[in-house]
Amino acid sequence: VQPDMYPGNCWAFKGSQGYLVVRLSMKIYPTAFTLEHIPKTLSPTGNITSAPRNFSVYGLDDEYQEEGKLLGEYVYDEDGEPLQMFPVMEKNEDAFQIVELRIFSNWGHAEYTCLYRFRVHGKPA
């Protein structure tokens, strides 16, 4: 997911549910995540119904793992700042190189959900 905030230049998926698996450059102890969407003022329609709403983040030991370690469940606020930071909610002692973002709903768009930027913050293992 590239850092391009031009309306429409997002990683889009059909519907309101989807997931993204990211391999980090090194193993880290995750501390927070940031999710970014364009602000309503940049949206041609004046709304951001395609923005993710309910989502969770998991740490995985490898990309084939079915169920990772839950790091937190969150809500992206459509009326908040375009860039929102979410701390790790579930305490854990594990370091991860692979992180899964699971999106469960968006803010009402019937056809697709748009993700502009997702970042993982943490301390090197």
C-alpha positions as CSV (number, residue, x, y, z in Angstrom):
1,V,0.0,0.0,0.0
2,Q,1.8,3.1,-1.2
3,P,1.7,6.5,0.5
4,D,-0.4,8.2,-2.2
5,M,-3.3,10.3,-0.8
6,Y,-4.8,11.2,-4.2
7,P,-8.6,10.2,-4.2
8,G,-9.0,6.7,-5.7
9,N,-5.3,5.8,-5.5
10,C,-6.0,3.2,-2.8
11,W,-5.8,-0.6,-2.4
12,A,-9.5,-1.5,-2.9
13,F,-11.3,-4.7,-2.4
14,K,-14.8,-5.8,-3.3
15,G,-17.4,-5.5,-0.5
16,S,-16.8,-4.5,3.1
17,Q,-14.7,-7.4,4.4
18,G,-11.2,-8.3,3.5
19,Y,-7.7,-8.8,4.8
20,L,-4.1,-7.8,4.1
21,V,-1.0,-9.7,5.2
22,V,2.2,-7.7,5.4
23,R,5.8,-9.0,5.8
24,L,7.9,-6.5,7.7
25,S,11.6,-6.0,7.0
26,M,12.5,-7.5,10.4
27,K,10.9,-9.1,13.4
28,I,9.5,-6.5,15.8
29,Y,7.5,-6.3,19.0
30,P,4.5,-4.4,17.8
31,T,3.4,-1.3,19.8
32,A,0.9,0.4,17.5
33,F,-0.7,0.6,14.1
34,T,-1.7,3.5,11.9
35,L,-4.5,3.4,9.3
36,E,-4.9,6.2,6.8
37,H,-7.7,7.3,4.5
38,I,-8.3,10.5,2.6
39,P,-10.2,13.2,4.5
40,K,-13.8,14.0,3.5
41,T,-12.6,17.3,2.1
42,L,-10.6,15.6,-0.6
43,S,-13.3,13.1,-1.5
44,P,-15.2,14.0,-4.7
45,T,-18.4,12.8,-3.1
46,G,-17.8,14.6,0.2
47,N,-18.0,11.4,2.2
48,I,-15.6,8.5,2.9
49,T,-18.1,5.6,3.1
50,S,-15.4,3.3,1.5
51,A,-13.1,3.8,4.6
52,P,-12.6,0.8,6.8
53,R,-14.7,0.9,10.0
54,N,-14.2,-2.2,12.2
55,F,-10.9,-4.0,12.0
56,S,-8.5,-6.1,13.9
57,V,-4.8,-6.8,13.7
58,Y,-3.0,-10.2,14.2
59,G,0.6,-11.2,14.5
60,L,1.6,-14.3,12.5
61,D,4.5,-16.7,12.9
62,D,4.4,-17.4,9.1
63,E,2.1,-16.5,6.2
64,Y,0.4,-19.9,6.2
65,Q,-0.8,-19.6,9.8
66,E,-4.6,-19.7,9.9
67,E,-5.2,-18.0,13.2
68,G,-2.6,-15.5,14.5
69,K,-2.2,-13.8,17.8
70,L,-4.8,-11.1,18.2
71,L,-3.1,-7.7,18.9
72,G,-6.3,-5.6,19.0
73,E,-9.7,-4.8,17.7
74,Y,-10.3,-1.2,16.6
75,V,-12.7,1.3,14.9
76,Y,-11.5,3.8,12.3
77,D,-13.4,7.1,13.0
78,E,-14.7,8.5,9.8
79,D,-15.0,11.9,11.5
80,G,-11.5,11.8,12.9
81,E,-8.1,12.7,11.5
82,P,-7.2,11.0,8.2
83,L,-4.2,9.3,9.9
84,Q,-5.3,7.5,13.1
85,M,-3.0,5.6,15.5
86,F,-4.1,2.5,17.4
87,P,-2.0,1.0,20.3
88,V,-1.6,-2.7,20.7
89,M,-4.4,-3.7,23.0
90,E,-3.6,-7.3,23.8
91,K,-0.4,-7.8,25.8
92,N,2.0,-10.3,24.4
93,E,5.7,-11.1,24.6
94,D,6.0,-12.3,21.0
95,A,7.9,-10.6,18.1
96,F,6.4,-10.9,14.6
97,Q,7.6,-10.3,11.1
98,I,4.2,-10.9,9.6
99,V,1.1,-8.9,10.5
100,E,-2.5,-9.4,9.2
101,L,-5.0,-6.6,9.0
102,R,-8.6,-7.9,8.9
103,I,-11.3,-5.5,7.9
104,F,-14.8,-6.4,9.0
105,S,-16.9,-3.5,7.8
106,N,-16.7,0.0,6.1
107,W,-18.6,3.2,6.6
108,G,-21.4,2.2,4.3
109,H,-20.1,1.8,0.7
110,A,-22.0,-1.1,-0.9
111,E,-19.4,-2.0,-3.5
112,Y,-15.9,-1.7,-2.2
113,T,-13.6,-0.7,0.7
114,C,-10.5,1.5,0.2
115,L,-7.3,1.3,2.2
116,Y,-4.8,4.1,1.6
117,R,-2.1,3.4,4.1
118,F,-1.4,0.9,6.9
119,R,1.7,1.0,9.1
120,V,3.0,-1.2,11.8
121,H,5.1,0.4,14.6
122,G,7.2,-1.4,17.1
123,K,10.6,-2.2,18.6
124,P,13.2,-4.4,16.7
125,A,13.4,-7.9,18.2
